[in-house]
Amino acid sequence: MAKTFITERDIEDMARRGELSLTVSDDVVLTELAFEKAERLGVTLLQPHQLPPAAPIRPYLSEPVVSQPSAGKTPCMKCSQANAGPSEEDLRQRIRDAVKAKLGNQIDPALLETIITRVLNNVGIK
């Protein structure tokens, strides 16, 4: 089935006709300007998420993972440390190594450190 593209002008026309809601599905694509115009004109977008069209949905970043300890058992310290994952410095080094393997010496080390810090801060590490 073909996709329907909704533009800013389409939203303006809908609002002028008094249509104040639009169902957005996999077959309906909204441009970023249409999304913004809908917010400004009060057109309700009925969709599974409230992100602008260009925003990726990354549940692995936005939904925290909650682990349930076994009922009545306290995990041992060694197990807790093993499940804690790599340290911040380990992550930094792994990222540095991966970037250098991909790009070689094409990236400024100071810029790389800044990017790594921003990424780790955004995902809640640090």
N, C-alpha and C positions, 0 to 999 in steps of 0.2 A: 504494500500500500504506500502511496506517495505521502510525503510529509507536507504539512501546511506550515508556512512561515508567516509569523505575525510580526509586523513592523510597528514602529512608533505611530505612523499614520493610521494603521488599522485600529490601534488602541484609541486614538483621538476620535475616529469615526464611531467606534462602539460607544464611547462616553457621550458623544453628541446624540446618539440614538437612544440613550438611556440604559444601555446594556452595561451593568456594573459588575459583571462577573464573567470569567473566562476559565473554562476547564482546560488545563494544560496536561497533555498526556505524551506518550512516546511518539505519537504522530504529529504533535504540535510543537513547533520550534519557535521560541520567542527570542527576538534580538535583544541585546543589552539595553538599547534605547527604548524598546517597547516595554521592557521590565521596569525601567525607571519611570517612564511616562505613566504606566499603570499605577505605580505607587503615588505619583503626584496627583493623578486624576481620581484616585479612590476606586479604581477598578480592581476587584478582588480576583486574585489568581488562585484557582483551585488546583493545587498540585501537591505531590507527595512531600516536597521540601520547599523551603522559602529562600533558596539561594538564587542569586542572579544566574542567567544562562551560562556565563563563562566560568562560574565557580565550580571547581571539581568537588565531587562528593567523596570525602575520604574518611570513612567511618573508623579506620584504624587510628586516626588522629583525634577525632572528635568524641568518640565513645570510649570512656575508660573501661579497662578490663578489671573486673572485680573477681578475685579468686576467693573461694570458700574453703577455709581450713576444715580438715576432717573433724567430725563431731567428737568432742571430748579429748582430742589429741593436740598436743602442743608440738609443732614441728621442731626438729633439732636445729641447732645453730648452723651446723655444717650444711644441712639441706636448705635452709633459708638463704645462706650466702650463695649456694650453687644456683638457686632459682632467681636471685636478684638480678642476674644479667651482667653484662660487661660494665666496667666502671666508665665514668665520663671520659677519662684519658684514653681508655681502650677504644671507645667509640671514635674519639677524635683521630686517633692513629689509624684506625681502619678506614675512616673517610679520607684522610690524607693519602693513604696508600692507594685507595681505589681511584681517586682523582689523578694522582701521579701516573698510575698505570694507564689511565684513559687519555690523559692530556700531556703527559711528560712534564717538561718544565715551562709549559706555555702559560701557566697561571702564577700570578704574584703570590708568594707565601703569605704576606700580610692580608691580602684580599681573601685568600682561602680560609685563614683563621677567622676572619670576620664573618664569612658566610657560615662556617661550621658553628660558630657561637650563636648566630641568629637561628639556625635550624634547630640546634639543641634547645635553645630557649623556647622556641615555638612548640616543640613536642614535650616540653615540661621537664627537660633534663638540665640540671644546674641549679 
